[in-house]
Protein backbone atom coordinates (compact mmCIF):
# COMPACT_ATOMS: atom_id res chain seq x y z
CA UNK A 1 0.00 0.00 0.00
CA UNK A 2 1.32 3.44 -0.90
CA UNK A 3 1.11 6.52 1.30
CA UNK A 4 -1.50 8.10 -0.97
CA UNK A 5 -3.82 5.11 -0.48
CA UNK A 6 -3.55 5.27 3.29
CA UNK A 7 -3.45 8.99 4.05
CA UNK A 8 -4.65 11.28 1.23
CA UNK A 9 -4.82 14.33 3.51
CA UNK A 10 -1.20 13.91 4.61
CA UNK A 11 -0.06 13.77 0.98
CA UNK A 12 -2.06 16.94 0.27
CA UNK A 13 -0.54 18.79 3.24
CA UNK A 14 2.95 17.71 2.18
CA UNK A 15 2.66 19.93 -0.90
CA UNK A 16 1.83 23.12 1.04
CA UNK A 17 4.67 25.16 2.54
CA UNK A 18 2.99 28.18 4.09
CA UNK A 19 1.02 27.74 7.33
CA UNK A 20 -1.48 30.41 6.22
CA UNK A 21 -2.07 28.63 2.90
CA UNK A 22 -2.37 25.32 4.72
CA UNK A 23 -5.10 26.70 6.96
CA UNK A 24 -7.06 28.27 4.09
CA UNK A 25 -6.74 25.24 1.84
CA UNK A 26 -7.91 22.92 4.63
CA UNK A 27 -10.98 25.11 5.24
CA UNK A 28 -11.87 25.18 1.54
CA UNK A 29 -11.29 21.44 1.16
CA UNK A 30 -13.49 20.78 4.21
CA UNK A 31 -16.11 23.02 2.60
CA UNK A 32 -16.01 20.81 -0.51
CA UNK A 33 -16.33 17.58 1.49
CA UNK A 34 -19.20 19.03 3.52
CA UNK A 35 -20.91 20.08 0.26
CA UNK A 36 -20.72 16.43 -0.83
CA UNK A 37 -22.18 15.46 2.57
CA UNK A 38 -19.29 13.16 3.45
CA UNK A 39 -19.34 12.08 7.11
CA UNK A 40 -16.62 12.55 9.75
CA UNK A 41 -13.65 14.83 10.22
CA UNK A 42 -11.59 16.10 7.29
CA UNK A 43 -9.17 13.17 7.43
CA UNK A 44 -12.05 10.67 7.19
CA UNK A 45 -13.76 12.73 4.49
CA UNK A 46 -10.56 12.87 2.41
CA UNK A 47 -10.17 9.09 2.64
CA UNK A 48 -13.86 8.58 1.74
CA UNK A 49 -13.58 10.85 -1.30
CA UNK A 50 -10.47 9.12 -2.66
CA UNK A 51 -12.01 5.69 -2.03
CA UNK A 52 -15.27 6.70 -3.74
CA UNK A 53 -13.35 8.09 -6.71
CA UNK A 54 -11.39 4.85 -7.06
CA UNK A 55 -14.62 2.83 -6.89
CA UNK A 56 -16.92 5.04 -8.99
CA UNK A 57 -14.34 6.43 -11.40
CA UNK A 58 -12.95 9.79 -12.35
CA UNK A 59 -16.22 10.86 -13.97
CA UNK A 60 -17.82 10.82 -10.51
CA UNK A 61 -15.09 13.08 -9.13
CA UNK A 62 -15.29 15.36 -12.18
CA UNK A 63 -19.08 15.70 -11.82
CA UNK A 64 -18.81 16.57 -8.13
CA UNK A 65 -16.03 19.10 -8.65
CA UNK A 66 -18.03 20.75 -11.45
CA UNK A 67 -21.18 20.82 -9.31
CA UNK A 68 -19.28 22.41 -6.40
CA UNK A 69 -17.56 25.04 -8.54
CA UNK A 70 -20.80 25.81 -10.41
CA UNK A 71 -22.48 26.45 -7.07
CA UNK A 72 -19.79 28.98 -6.14
CA UNK A 73 -19.89 30.52 -9.61
CA UNK A 74 -23.63 31.11 -9.15
CA UNK A 75 -22.89 32.71 -5.76
CA UNK A 76 -20.46 35.07 -7.51
CA UNK A 77 -23.05 35.94 -10.14
CA UNK A 78 -25.57 36.77 -7.38
CA UNK A 79 -22.96 39.00 -5.72
CA UNK A 80 -22.62 36.91 -2.53
CA UNK A 81 -18.87 36.50 -3.12
CA UNK A 82 -16.42 38.17 -5.48
CA UNK A 83 -15.47 36.58 -8.79
CA UNK A 84 -11.92 35.96 -7.62
CA UNK A 85 -13.19 33.94 -4.61
CA UNK A 86 -14.33 31.14 -6.92
CA UNK A 87 -10.73 30.48 -7.94
CA UNK A 88 -9.87 30.11 -4.24
CA UNK A 89 -12.18 27.09 -4.08
CA UNK A 90 -10.66 25.64 -7.26
CA UNK A 91 -6.98 25.71 -6.19
CA UNK A 92 -7.15 23.42 -3.11
CA UNK A 93 -9.32 20.92 -4.98
CA UNK A 94 -6.85 20.75 -7.83
CA UNK A 95 -3.91 20.29 -5.47
CA UNK A 96 -5.68 17.62 -3.40
CA UNK A 97 -6.66 15.58 -6.45
CA UNK A 98 -3.30 15.93 -8.18
CA UNK A 99 -1.40 14.93 -5.05
CA UNK A 100 -3.60 11.85 -4.76
CA UNK A 101 -3.11 10.85 -8.42
CA UNK A 102 -6.66 11.64 -9.50
CA UNK A 103 -6.22 13.23 -12.91
CA UNK A 104 -9.06 15.41 -14.17
CA UNK A 105 -9.24 17.76 -17.13
CA UNK A 106 -8.30 20.91 -15.23
CA UNK A 107 -8.16 22.93 -18.42
CA UNK A 108 -11.87 22.26 -19.00
CA UNK A 109 -12.74 22.91 -15.38
CA UNK A 110 -10.83 26.20 -15.15
CA UNK A 111 -12.43 27.60 -18.31
CA UNK A 112 -15.70 28.37 -16.51
CA UNK A 113 -14.13 30.01 -13.48
CA UNK A 114 -14.67 33.77 -13.56
CA UNK A 115 -11.66 36.06 -13.67
CA UNK A 116 -11.29 38.41 -10.75
CA UNK A 117 -10.47 42.10 -10.94
CA UNK A 118 -6.75 42.75 -10.78
CA UNK A 119 -7.10 46.34 -9.55
CA UNK A 120 -8.67 48.03 -6.57
CA UNK A 121 -11.79 50.13 -6.91
CA UNK A 122 -10.32 53.03 -4.96
CA UNK A 123 -9.26 56.49 -6.05
CA UNK A 124 -7.47 59.54 -4.70
CA UNK A 125 -9.70 61.94 -2.74
CA UNK A 126 -10.65 65.23 -4.34
CA UNK A 127 -9.55 68.54 -2.82
CA UNK A 128 -13.14 69.20 -1.73
CA UNK A 129 -13.28 65.85 0.08
CA UNK A 130 -9.99 66.58 1.87
CA UNK A 131 -11.21 70.05 2.88
CA UNK A 132 -14.44 68.60 4.26
CA UNK A 133 -12.51 66.04 6.33
CA UNK A 134 -10.12 68.67 7.70
CA UNK A 135 -13.05 70.87 8.81
CA UNK A 136 -14.05 68.18 11.33
CA UNK A 137 -13.52 69.64 14.85
CA UNK A 138 -11.38 66.77 16.22
CA UNK A 139 -7.77 68.00 15.94
CA UNK A 140 -6.40 64.45 15.51
CA UNK A 141 -8.06 64.16 12.09
CA UNK A 142 -6.00 66.87 10.35
CA UNK A 143 -2.56 65.18 10.62
CA UNK A 144 -4.03 61.82 9.67
CA UNK A 145 -5.77 63.20 6.56
CA UNK A 146 -2.73 65.21 5.45
CA UNK A 147 -0.36 62.29 6.00
CA UNK A 148 -2.53 59.90 4.05
CA UNK A 149 -3.29 62.27 1.18
CA UNK A 150 0.28 63.52 0.75
CA UNK A 151 1.89 60.08 0.90
CA UNK A 152 -0.72 58.03 -0.93
CA UNK A 153 -1.03 55.84 2.15
CA UNK A 154 -3.97 53.47 2.53
CA UNK A 155 -5.99 52.96 5.67
CA UNK A 156 -4.50 49.54 6.49
CA UNK A 157 -0.94 50.92 6.56
CA UNK A 158 -1.48 52.52 9.97
CA UNK A 159 -1.38 49.05 11.53
CA UNK A 160 2.24 48.62 10.43
CA UNK A 161 3.62 52.04 11.36
CA UNK A 162 5.84 52.40 14.42
CA UNK A 163 7.35 55.45 16.07
CA UNK A 164 10.72 54.34 14.69
CA UNK A 165 9.41 55.01 11.17
CA UNK A 166 8.96 58.71 11.97
CA UNK A 167 12.04 60.86 11.54
CA UNK A 168 12.21 64.57 12.24
CA UNK A 169 13.35 66.85 9.45
CA UNK A 170 16.33 69.07 10.15
CA UNK A 171 16.19 72.82 9.55
CA UNK A 172 18.69 72.55 6.68
CA UNK A 173 16.51 69.96 4.92
CA UNK A 174 13.43 72.14 5.30
CA UNK A 175 15.14 75.10 3.68
CA UNK A 176 16.66 73.33 0.69
CA UNK A 177 20.01 71.98 1.88
CA UNK A 178 19.93 68.17 2.01
CA UNK A 179 21.81 66.81 4.99
CA UNK A 180 22.65 63.11 5.09
C-alpha positions in Angstrom: 0.0 0.0 0.0 1.3 3.4 -0.9 1.1 6.5 1.3 -1.5 8.1 -1.0 -3.8 5.1 -0.5 -3.6 5.3 3.3 -3.5 9.0 4.0 -4.7 11.3 1.2 -4.8 14.3 3.5 -1.2 13.9 4.6 -0.1 13.8 1.0 -2.1 16.9 0.3 -0.5 18.8 3.2 3.0 17.7 2.2 2.7 19.9 -0.9 1.8 23.1 1.0 4.7 25.2 2.5 3.0 28.2 4.1 1.0 27.7 7.3 -1.5 30.4 6.2 -2.1 28.6 2.9 -2.4 25.3 4.7 -5.1 26.7 7.0 -7.1 28.3 4.1 -6.7 25.2 1.8 -7.9 22.9 4.6 -11.0 25.1 5.2 -11.9 25.2 1.5 -11.3 21.4 1.2 -13.5 20.8 4.2 -16.1 23.0 2.6 -16.0 20.8 -0.5 -16.3 17.6 1.5 -19.2 19.0 3.5 -20.9 20.1 0.3 -20.7 16.4 -0.8 -22.2 15.5 2.6 -19.3 13.2 3.5 -19.3 12.1 7.1 -16.6 12.5 9.7 -13.6 14.8 10.2 -11.6 16.1 7.3 -9.2 13.2 7.4 -12.1 10.7 7.2 -13.8 12.7 4.5 -10.6 12.9 2.4 -10.2 9.1 2.6 -13.9 8.6 1.7 -13.6 10.8 -1.3 -10.5 9.1 -2.7 -12.0 5.7 -2.0 -15.3 6.7 -3.7 -13.4 8.1 -6.7 -11.4 4.9 -7.1 -14.6 2.8 -6.9 -16.9 5.0 -9.0 -14.3 6.4 -11.4 -12.9 9.8 -12.4 -16.2 10.9 -14.0 -17.8 10.8 -10.5 -15.1 13.1 -9.1 -15.3 15.4 -12.2 -19.1 15.7 -11.8 -18.8 16.6 -8.1 -16.0 19.1 -8.7 -18.0 20.8 -11.4 -21.2 20.8 -9.3 -19.3 22.4 -6.4 -17.6 25.0 -8.5 -20.8 25.8 -10.4 -22.5 26.4 -7.1 -19.8 29.0 -6.1 -19.9 30.5 -9.6 -23.6 31.1 -9.2 -22.9 32.7 -5.8 -20.5 35.1 -7.5 -23.1 35.9 -10.1 -25.6 36.8 -7.4 -23.0 39.0 -5.7 -22.6 36.9 -2.5 -18.9 36.5 -3.1 -16.4 38.2 -5.5 -15.5 36.6 -8.8 -11.9 36.0 -7.6 -13.2 33.9 -4.6 -14.3 31.1 -6.9 -10.7 30.5 -7.9 -9.9 30.1 -4.2 -12.2 27.1 -4.1 -10.7 25.6 -7.3 -7.0 25.7 -6.2 -7.2 23.4 -3.1 -9.3 20.9 -5.0 -6.9 20.7 -7.8 -3.9 20.3 -5.5 -5.7 17.6 -3.4 -6.7 15.6 -6.4 -3.3 15.9 -8.2 -1.4 14.9 -5.0 -3.6 11.8 -4.8 -3.1 10.8 -8.4 -6.7 11.6 -9.5 -6.2 13.2 -12.9 -9.1 15.4 -14.2 -9.2 17.8 -17.1 -8.3 20.9 -15.2 -8.2 22.9 -18.4 -11.9 22.3 -19.0 -12.7 22.9 -15.4 -10.8 26.2 -15.1 -12.4 27.6 -18.3 -15.7 28.4 -16.5 -14.1 30.0 -13.5 -14.7 33.8 -13.6 -11.7 36.1 -13.7 -11.3 38.4 -10.8 -10.5 42.1 -10.9 -6.7 42.8 -10.8 -7.1 46.3 -9.5 -8.7 48.0 -6.6 -11.8 50.1 -6.9 -10.3 53.0 -5.0 -9.3 56.5 -6.0 -7.5 59.5 -4.7 -9.7 61.9 -2.7 -10.7 65.2 -4.3 -9.6 68.5 -2.8 -13.1 69.2 -1.7 -13.3 65.8 0.1 -10.0 66.6 1.9 -11.2 70.1 2.9 -14.4 68.6 4.3 -12.5 66.0 6.3 -10.1 68.7 7.7 -13.1 70.9 8.8 -14.0 68.2 11.3 -13.5 69.6 14.8 -11.4 66.8 16.2 -7.8 68.0 15.9 -6.4 64.4 15.5 -8.1 64.2 12.1 -6.0 66.9 10.4 -2.6 65.2 10.6 -4.0 61.8 9.7 -5.8 63.2 6.6 -2.7 65.2 5.4 -0.4 62.3 6.0 -2.5 59.9 4.0 -3.3 62.3 1.2 0.3 63.5 0.7 1.9 60.1 0.9 -0.7 58.0 -0.9 -1.0 55.8 2.2 -4.0 53.5 2.5 -6.0 53.0 5.7 -4.5 49.5 6.5 -0.9 50.9 6.6 -1.5 52.5 10.0 -1.4 49.0 11.5 2.2 48.6 10.4 3.6 52.0 11.4 5.8 52.4 14.4 7.3 55.5 16.1 10.7 54.3 14.7 9.4 55.0 11.2 9.0 58.7 12.0 12.0 60.9 11.5 12.2 64.6 12.2 13.4 66.8 9.5 16.3 69.1 10.1 16.2 72.8 9.5 18.7 72.5 6.7 16.5 70.0 4.9 13.4 72.1 5.3 15.1 75.1 3.7 16.7 73.3 0.7 20.0 72.0 1.9 19.9 68.2 2.0 21.8 66.8 5.0 22.6 63.1 5.1 
